[in-house]
Amino acid sequence: MSEYSEIDDLIPDVDMPAEFVERINRAPAEITDEAETFMPRRNFLKLTGIVGGGLVLGFALGSAPRTQAASKGTEASTDSAFTPNAYIQIKPDGTIVIAAKNPEIGQGVKTTLPMIIAEELEAPWESVSVIQSDIDAKRFGRQSAGGSQSTPRNWRPLRQAGAVAREMLIAAAAKTWGVSKAQCFADQGFIVNRENNRKLSYAELAGIAAELPVPNGKKVPLKKRSDYKLLGTFVPGVDNHSLVTGKPLFGIDQKLPGQLYATYTKCPRFGGGVKQANLQEIKALPGVVDAFVIEGNGIQIELLSGVAIVTRSTYEAFQAAKALQVEWDLSSAATDSWKDIQQKASALTDKPGAVKKSKGNIDEAFAAADKILSGFYTYPFLAHANLEPQNCTAWYRNGKMDIWAPSQTPQSIPGLVSSAVGIPAEDITVTQCRIGGGFGRRLMNDYACEAAAIAYRTNAPIKLMWNREADTAHDFYRVGGFHKLTGALNAKGTLTGLRDRTITFYPKDGDDSRPVRAGNASSGNLQCPEIPNLSIEAHPLPLQVPTGWWRAPVSCSLAWVYQSFIHELAVAAERDHLEFLLEQFGAPRWTGRRRAGDFNTERAIDVVKLAARNGDWGRPQKDGQGRGLSFYFSHLGYFAQVAEVTVDEQNNVKVDRVVVAGDVGMLLNKSAGVNQVEGSVTDALSVLAGQEISFENGAVQQSNFDTYPLLRMPAQPKIEVHWLSTKYPPTGLGEPAFPPLAAAVTNAIYDATGKRIRTMPISKEGFKVI
């Protein structure tokens, strides 16, 4: 079976439709692809030289990488022909500085991406110093954290960057010794002469290498995986020490001279605006510098109408906001009700809907079936609940706007702020900060637009702070859902047909054929290619509540629905769930065109078997104990999980153990990999247990963690992680381990109790995770 291509343009934007590209990811002009050439050395002088010697190597990360270098003792050139977009520095003291270009959101890319460069460079990790790069689309290409795409998109370009630097150092050593390059090889910070084992350090060679032509990045040899020394090992995060010692890395940590603090209060009902507010009373409160109304432009992801309060401390801002009295214009406000939607959805899914996907003849499958099984599954809207609430620091001075933002899409900020505030995008500079939790919330940059709008009217730098209540009330929520599933089984217990009648939300006053963000479902989400007869039907419902991408968009909810119903069908067929699930995959094969996003049943089969083997599948358990299995292919990663639970007579559920098997190609960093899997399992269990966002008359009913609970530490299960190392390129890990958990647990609860759970959170059906 051939490996799919590693070329960047074959890696899809997972669950990110055109609307995201057009507005959410709005950025300055992209770098254009150009044929690679040996650039004149004068074009490399845009990079700062290192006094006393050294090498600075810039490299482009587009589909046609360009490489540049700067030599020792040079001044920055005013030549505008080249602006490097990223770089490696080799300093005279032997330190190797590598820039990390993508936002760090806890997924570990600030460590893993530089590791890719260091591996090809043959740089000892203890000599590497990692810095966070600037935000600049023209210099750095795409800089974002979403869809678990940071690793797959940068895998080949970063390997090439490290290999270019390595080959230049080899060439420098060959020149120094007067031998051929073939006689030299790189080894952990040194170039070694094969004939006599003489060595020259990178620091000794850097100045000479800087004088040499830069090789074509696409033609330099790349290391074989069997020769890797760094990738695949356990490397702690480069920020770990700073994190545990409280260094100011996050957006919420930013502080500038003369900084003021701000809150921004918006209508509790989505779409409402400000009529008037008690501004004079607010201005008289302690610490208040100013208070004013901002009309906004009415665009949810940019700037809605609200009241800004500027103070001398965060505490004073929050206290003043409590005293704020606003008369709201509700003429365009939402009236959505979750209870009303639930009633409508239940009635609609009893009727045929518009067929979105069909295969075979579902009516004939039901007519010929030996057994027909139906189940109605529902799951709620969810908030992102970032540990670090939304915040942003902005400073408008001399016609320029500087922004410090914890954003997953920082390159979109200049365009969004320009639209919302009216400042030219080229006059807006963004500095990326470490992000204290994103999960898709910070793909949207409304908080940055708010900070910029307040700073635009304030003669000082301001830090906008949201409190937890604002964060809960003004999120872009994971969309809730409803699925009426019906399956057909023949006399042999084979699944011969499946129908899913679901609800598709579309924006109020919008086109009902275009769903809200992350609200689309298709047969591809089922991931059971052997079902011969299939029908996916949808009923549209209008929605004004803002929705957005939430960890493992679409997959995070549909995995539970489909993997639970497959278990239902296996039970009805009186067959072993493992055997029944593997049957739905069929023979090991690609189901598409061997693109990264196409489903590979061989990889699915292998991770399911690995999870079952390590999860003691089939081993007898005591009364009140159960074991459940689930699988999902999400964001290019293949994951299966086996959950073991104990359930008492009061329906208290203790998740004792979760065994995870994953295939993400090659695991680049064992530390980050295990962290991401454990975080996904913990997050998914918390969601399953008791999280729900409901709304009435267009306003969210939950406000803080007392009404939107997170699980506490005693509920944490034992988590075991097992990896399949396969020939495929590495994928991201922030999302794909999340989707299988819920069905593994609810299937295990059924195994223990015989009670089927079809509602999330499971607290709605009387179960409590302890």
MARMI-676189 format. One line per field, with one value per residue (C-alpha): residue in one letter; y, x, z. Coordinates in steps of 0.5 Angstrom, whole numbers, plus 500, padded with zeros to 3 digits. Each point is the difference from the previous one (the first is absolute). Layout:
code <- a|... .
v <- Y|... .
u <- X|... .
w <- Z|... .
//
This chain:
code <- m|s|e|y|s|e|i|d|d|l|i|p|d|v|d|m|p|a|e|f|v|e|r|i|n|r|a|p|a|e|i|t|d|e|a|e|t|f|m|p|r|r|n|f|l|k|l|t|g|i|v|g|g|g|l|v|l|g|f|a|l|g|s|a|p|r|t|q|a|a|s|k|g|t|e|a|s|t|d|s|a|f|t|p|n|a|y|i|q|i|k|p|d|g|t|i|v|i|a|a|k|n|p|e|i|g|q|g|v|k|t|t|l|p|m|i|i|a|e|e|l|e|a|p|w|e|s|v|s|v|i|q|s|d|i|d|a|k|r|f|g|r|q|s|a|g|g|s|q|s|t|p|r|n|w|r|p|l|r|q|a|g|a|v|a|r|e|m|l|i|a|a|a|a|k|t|w|g|v|s|k|a|q|c|f|a|d|q|g|f|i|v|n|r|e|n|n|r|k|l|s|y|a|e|l|a|g|i|a|a|e|l|p|v|p|n|g|k|k|v|p|l|k|k|r|s|d|y|k|l|l|g|t|f|v|p|g|v|d|n|h|s|l|v|t|g|k|p|l|f|g|i|d|q|k|l|p|g|q|l|y|a|t|y|t|k|c|p|r|f|g|g|g|v|k|q|a|n|l|q|e|i|k|a|l|p|g|v|v|d|a|f|v|i|e|g|n|g|i|q|i|e|l|l|s|g|v|a|i|v|t|r|s|t|y|e|a|f|q|a|a|k|a|l|q|v|e|w|d|l|s|s|a|a|t|d|s|w|k|d|i|q|q|k|a|s|a|l|t|d|k|p|g|a|v|k|k|s|k|g|n|i|d|e|a|f|a|a|a|d|k|i|l|s|g|f|y|t|y|p|f|l|a|h|a|n|l|e|p|q|n|c|t|a|w|y|r|n|g|k|m|d|i|w|a|p|s|q|t|p|q|s|i|p|g|l|v|s|s|a|v|g|i|p|a|e|d|i|t|v|t|q|c|r|i|g|g|g|f|g|r|r|l|m|n|d|y|a|c|e|a|a|a|i|a|y|r|t|n|a|p|i|k|l|m|w|n|r|e|a|d|t|a|h|d|f|y|r|v|g|g|f|h|k|l|t|g|a|l|n|a|k|g|t|l|t|g|l|r|d|r|t|i|t|f|y|p|k|d|g|d|d|s|r|p|v|r|a|g|n|a|s|s|g|n|l|q|c|p|e|i|p|n|l|s|i|e|a|h|p|l|p|l|q|v|p|t|g|w|w|r|a|p|v|s|c|s|l|a|w|v|y|q|s|f|i|h|e|l|a|v|a|a|e|r|d|h|l|e|f|l|l|e|q|f|g|a|p|r|w|t|g|r|r|r|a|g|d|f|n|t|e|r|a|i|d|v|v|k|l|a|a|r|n|g|d|w|g|r|p|q|k|d|g|q|g|r|g|l|s|f|y|f|s|h|l|g|y|f|a|q|v|a|e|v|t|v|d|e|q|n|n|v|k|v|d|r|v|v|v|a|g|d|v|g|m|l|l|n|k|s|a|g|v|n|q|v|e|g|s|v|t|d|a|l|s|v|l|a|g|q|e|i|s|f|e|n|g|a|v|q|q|s|n|f|d|t|y|p|l|l|r|m|p|a|q|p|k|i|e|v|h|w|l|s|t|k|y|p|p|t|g|l|g|e|p|a|f|p|p|l|a|a|a|v|t|n|a|i|y|d|a|t|g|k|r|i|r|t|m|p|i|s|k|e|g|f|k|v|i .
v <- 500|506|506|507|506|504|507|505|501|493|502|502|506|495|502|508|502|506|505|498|502|506|504|496|499|507|502|504|498|493|498|498|494|501|496|498|503|502|507|505|501|507|498|496|506|502|495|503|498|497|504|496|494|496|498|502|496|502|495|501|495|501|494|503|501|505|500|506|501|506|500|503|507|503|506|499|501|505|496|498|494|495|500|493|497|495|499|495|504|496|505|500|497|494|502|498|505|497|504|497|503|497|502|496|498|494|495|501|503|505|493|495|505|502|493|498|505|498|493|501|505|495|505|497|503|502|505|503|506|501|507|502|503|506|500|502|497|502|498|493|498|497|500|497|495|496|494|496|503|503|493|498|506|502|493|500|507|500|494|503|507|495|496|507|502|494|499|507|498|494|504|505|494|497|507|501|493|500|493|499|500|493|499|504|499|503|497|504|507|498|498|494|498|493|499|502|501|508|504|507|503|504|506|500|499|505|506|496|497|507|501|494|500|497|493|499|498|495|496|500|492|499|495|493|499|494|506|504|502|505|499|495|501|503|508|504|507|505|505|495|504|506|498|497|506|505|503|505|496|500|506|501|501|506|507|506|507|504|495|500|495|499|496|499|499|497|498|494|498|499|505|506|507|505|506|504|498|504|502|506|496|495|505|503|493|499|499|501|504|500|496|500|497|497|498|495|497|495|494|495|498|507|506|499|506|501|504|501|502|502|500|500|492|494|500|507|498|494|504|506|495|497|507|501|501|499|501|495|501|493|501|495|496|492|497|493|495|493|497|502|497|494|499|502|495|494|501|502|494|495|502|499|506|503|494|503|493|493|494|494|499|501|499|493|499|501|496|494|501|494|506|507|504|508|505|507|504|507|504|507|507|500|506|500|502|502|500|507|504|505|506|504|506|506|506|505|506|504|497|493|494|495|494|495|494|493|498|493|504|506|502|501|506|506|499|499|506|504|498|501|507|503|499|498|493|502|504|495|495|494|496|493|498|493|498|497|496|501|493|505|506|504|498|506|507|504|502|503|504|502|502|504|504|502|502|504|504|500|504|494|493|496|492|498|494|496|497|492|503|504|494|495|505|502|494|497|493|493|499|495|494|495|494|495|493|494|494|493|494|493|493|499|507|504|507|501|507|506|507|506|506|506|507|505|507|506|508|503|504|496|495|493|496|503|498|504|499|493|498|495|493|495|492|501|501|493|497|493|499|493|502|499|504|507|506|507|504|507|505|508|504|507|503|506|498|500|494|498|495|496|495|495|503|496|494|502|498|495|495|499|500|495|496|499|498|495|497|499|497|495|498|499|496|496|501|502|507|500|495|504|506|497|497|508|501|495|498|504|505|508|502|506|503|499|507|501|502|493|494|495|493|497|505|500|492|501|505|496|494|503|503|494|496|505|501|493|499|494|499|499|505|500|502|508|500|502|500|505|501|505|503|506|503|508|505|495|496|493|498|495|499|495|503|496|502|498|502|500|499|508|500|504|498|499|500|496|499|503|496|504|498|505|501|506|498|501|503|506|501|495|505|505|494|497|507|501|493|500|507|498|494|505|505|495|497|507|501|494|500|507|505|504|507|501|507|503|506|501|500|495|497|498|505|496|494|499|499|497|496|497|493|500|496|494|498|500|493|496|501|496|502|495|502|497|503|500|502|506|507|503|503|505|498|505|497|493|496|504|497|493|501|501|494|495|503|499|493|498|503|496|494|501|501|499|507|503|508|504|507|504|502|493|504|501|493|499|498|504|499|500 .
u <- 500|503|501|496|504|503|499|497|494|498|498|493|498|496|493|501|496|501|496|506|505|497|499|502|507|500|507|505|502|503|507|500|503|507|505|506|506|507|499|505|504|498|492|502|502|493|502|504|507|503|506|506|498|494|495|493|495|494|495|493|494|496|499|507|505|505|506|505|506|503|508|504|501|495|495|493|498|495|499|493|500|500|497|501|495|503|507|505|506|506|504|507|499|497|493|495|494|494|494|493|495|493|496|501|493|503|500|508|502|504|505|498|501|507|501|499|505|505|500|501|506|503|500|500|494|503|504|493|497|493|496|493|500|497|493|501|496|505|506|498|494|494|500|494|498|494|498|506|504|506|504|498|500|507|503|504|502|503|504|502|502|505|503|502|503|504|502|503|504|502|503|503|504|502|503|504|503|500|496|494|493|499|506|496|494|496|500|497|503|506|502|504|506|498|508|503|494|502|495|498|494|494|502|507|497|494|504|503|493|497|505|497|495|493|498|493|496|496|506|504|500|495|502|497|495|505|505|496|503|496|493|496|503|497|502|497|496|505|496|499|505|497|493|501|504|494|504|496|498|493|495|498|507|501|502|502|502|494|495|493|495|493|494|495|492|496|493|498|495|504|499|498|503|501|495|502|504|502|507|500|499|505|505|500|501|507|506|496|503|495|493|497|496|503|495|504|499|495|504|501|507|502|496|494|496|502|503|507|503|507|503|507|499|496|497|497|498|496|497|498|497|495|497|499|493|498|494|501|497|497|496|505|502|500|494|502|498|504|493|497|505|500|492|501|506|496|494|504|505|494|498|504|505|504|505|507|504|497|503|496|493|498|493|502|504|495|495|505|502|500|500|499|503|499|503|500|506|501|506|500|503|507|504|508|501|508|503|503|494|500|505|504|505|499|504|498|505|503|495|502|497|504|496|503|495|499|497|500|499|505|501|492|500|503|494|495|502|500|493|498|504|502|507|504|502|508|500|498|505|499|504|498|500|499|493|497|495|497|496|498|497|506|499|495|504|494|503|506|495|497|507|502|494|500|508|498|496|505|507|503|502|494|499|493|498|493|498|498|492|502|504|494|495|503|503|500|497|501|493|495|497|495|500|494|504|497|504|498|503|500|499|507|501|503|499|496|498|500|496|502|494|504|499|504|500|501|501|493|499|505|500|497|505|506|501|503|507|502|493|500|500|501|500|508|499|497|507|496|502|497|493|496|494|501|496|501|494|500|495|502|499|501|505|503|504|507|504|507|505|501|506|499|495|494|504|499|493|499|505|495|494|502|505|495|494|505|501|492|500|505|496|494|503|503|507|507|500|508|498|494|504|506|495|497|507|501|507|506|500|499|493|502|506|505|500|502|492|498|498|505|496|507|502|493|500|507|499|493|504|506|495|496|506|503|493|499|494|496|502|495|498|496|493|499|507|500|504|499|503|500|504|501|504|500|505|504|501|498|498|496|499|497|497|499|495|497|492|497|492|500|502|507|505|507|505|505|505|500|505|501|503|502|503|503|505|507|499|505|500|498|499|495|497|498|498|495|497|499|497|496|497|499|497|495|498|499|495|497|498|497|501|494|499|493|496|494|497|507|504|504|498|507|505|506|503|494|495|505|504|507|502|504|506|497|497|506|501|506|502|505|502|503|502|501|506|498|503|496|502|498|494|497|498|496|493|500|500|494|494|501|499|493|497|506|497|492|501|504|494|495|505|500|492|496|498|501|502|498|500|506|502|499|497|494|499|501|508|505|507|504 .
w <- 500|498|504|499|498|505|496|504|495|501|507|501|504|505|501|498|494|496|505|504|495|498|506|506|497|497|499|496|493|500|498|493|497|496|497|504|499|502|503|500|506|501|501|506|504|502|506|505|500|507|502|501|495|499|495|500|495|497|497|497|502|493|495|497|506|499|504|502|504|504|502|505|502|495|500|499|492|498|494|499|496|505|507|504|503|505|502|504|503|502|505|501|507|497|502|494|500|496|499|502|495|502|506|506|503|505|494|500|493|503|502|495|494|502|501|493|498|505|498|492|503|504|506|507|503|507|495|497|502|498|499|498|493|498|496|493|494|495|504|503|496|504|507|504|505|498|497|503|493|503|500|493|496|503|500|493|500|507|498|494|504|505|494|496|506|501|493|501|506|496|494|505|503|494|497|507|499|493|499|496|504|499|505|505|505|505|507|506|499|496|493|500|495|498|499|506|505|501|502|499|504|497|504|496|494|500|497|494|499|500|494|496|495|502|497|498|505|496|498|507|502|506|506|500|506|502|501|505|506|503|497|503|507|506|500|506|497|499|504|506|505|498|501|507|503|497|495|496|493|500|497|507|502|496|503|497|503|502|498|502|500|497|500|494|502|494|500|503|494|494|495|505|500|505|500|506|507|506|498|504|507|497|499|507|503|503|495|494|495|494|498|493|495|494|494|497|493|502|498|505|499|500|504|503|503|508|505|502|507|501|507|503|502|498|507|499|493|502|506|496|495|505|501|493|498|492|496|495|493|499|493|497|506|500|502|500|505|501|503|494|495|504|499|492|499|503|496|493|501|500|493|493|499|494|498|501|498|498|498|498|501|507|500|497|505|506|496|500|507|505|506|499|506|501|505|501|502|503|502|503|498|503|502|499|508|499|506|498|498|494|501|495|501|495|499|495|499|495|495|501|504|504|502|505|499|502|494|496|493|502|492|499|506|495|495|506|504|493|498|508|501|494|501|493|501|499|506|505|503|503|506|501|507|503|501|506|497|493|497|494|504|499|492|501|502|502|507|496|496|506|503|494|500|507|499|494|505|506|500|504|499|502|502|499|505|499|507|500|499|494|497|501|498|493|497|494|502|498|496|503|496|499|497|499|497|498|498|496|502|496|503|500|505|494|499|494|500|504|500|504|501|502|501|497|503|495|502|501|493|497|494|504|495|504|507|506|501|502|499|494|500|494|499|501|507|501|498|498|493|500|501|493|501|503|501|503|501|503|502|500|506|501|505|503|505|498|499|498|500|506|502|494|497|497|502|508|500|494|502|506|496|495|504|506|494|497|507|501|493|502|507|496|495|506|498|503|499|498|494|498|500|496|495|498|498|495|497|501|495|498|499|497|495|505|503|507|502|496|505|500|503|501|505|503|501|503|505|502|501|504|505|501|501|505|503|502|495|502|507|505|505|506|501|499|496|493|494|493|494|495|494|496|494|501|498|496|507|501|507|504|507|505|507|506|505|506|502|506|502|500|493|502|495|501|494|503|493|493|495|494|494|495|493|498|495|504|507|500|507|505|506|496|497|507|502|495|500|508|499|495|504|506|496|497|506|503|494|501|507|501|495|496|498|499|498|501|496|497|506|503|507|503|503|503|502|505|495|495|504|498|503|507|500|504|494|496|497|499|492|496|494|494|493|494|496|493|493|499|501|508|501|506|506|503|498|498|506|503|496|502|507|501|497|503|507|498|497|506|504|496|501|508|500|494|500|493|501|494|503|501|506|503|506|496|501|507|500|504|498|507 .
//
